[in-house]
Amino acid sequence: MSGLEAVAYSHAGVNLTGWLARPSGSPRAVAAIFPTIANVNAPVERRARMLADLGYLAMVADFYGEPVPDFEAARPLAEKLRADNGHYRARCAAAITALRALPDAGGLTMFGIGYCMGGQAVLEAARDEQNLAAVVSFHGLLNTAAPALPDSIKARILVCHGDADPLVPREQVTAFWEEMDTAGADWHFHSYGDVRHGFTDPGSDERGLDAVKYDASADRQSWAAMIAFLDEVLGTFS
């Protein structure tokens, strides 16, 4: 995994492997990274290294516990995982628990980020009241089978969304806003005009799908927004 360190953990009898990137010095905070539907791949590994370069101890979570050769093969695995929302949230929680148990993570503030399905996953972790200071969703799915209850979300939330994403139509966006307001969440929503799904991955253009397209400007802006957001959130814990 391009120099990332394997972290073994499990959930519901499935052996899972997280992939860890370490900063050069003492970690500033800890990042749980939830990948796309295709699970751990080169673009997500790159994000782990980028977070490590920013001083974070970062681990890419494992959704399935088995190799995923391509996006098409991932679909039935994702459908099975998400068929039971409680099971899905518990799989996400298992990664958070495994990361928190690492010696270098002891006592540090933790946040989560996610891409596509992983963006949905970090929002589910927030709805599940996981002990995360913040979550950041990049072109993530916003729908859920179990909307947040009033006063249940403790994590601060940043959503970076492509307004032309056909996988997340406007109705889903407004339903999410209303859910967050009902929950009393501290949320921020950045919407990028004429930007589609998968906008942070340069490989999106190679998939031949109209729904997904890389957007270099939205990629840069969303990453910068995340850095500023985390600087603000983590400043309250220093």
Secondary structure, 3 states (H helix, E strand, C coil): CCCCEEEEEEECCEEEEEEEECCCCCCCEEEEEECECCECCHHHHHHHHHHHHCCEEEEECCCCCCCCCCHHHHHHHHHHHHCCHHHHHHHHHHHHHHHHCCHHHCCCCEEEEEECHHHHHHHHHHHCCCCCCEEEEECCCCCCCCCCCCCCCCCEEEEEEECCCCCCCHHHHHHHHHHHHHHCCCEEEEEECCCCECCCCHHHHHHCCCCECCCHHHHHHHHHHHHHHHHHHHHCCC
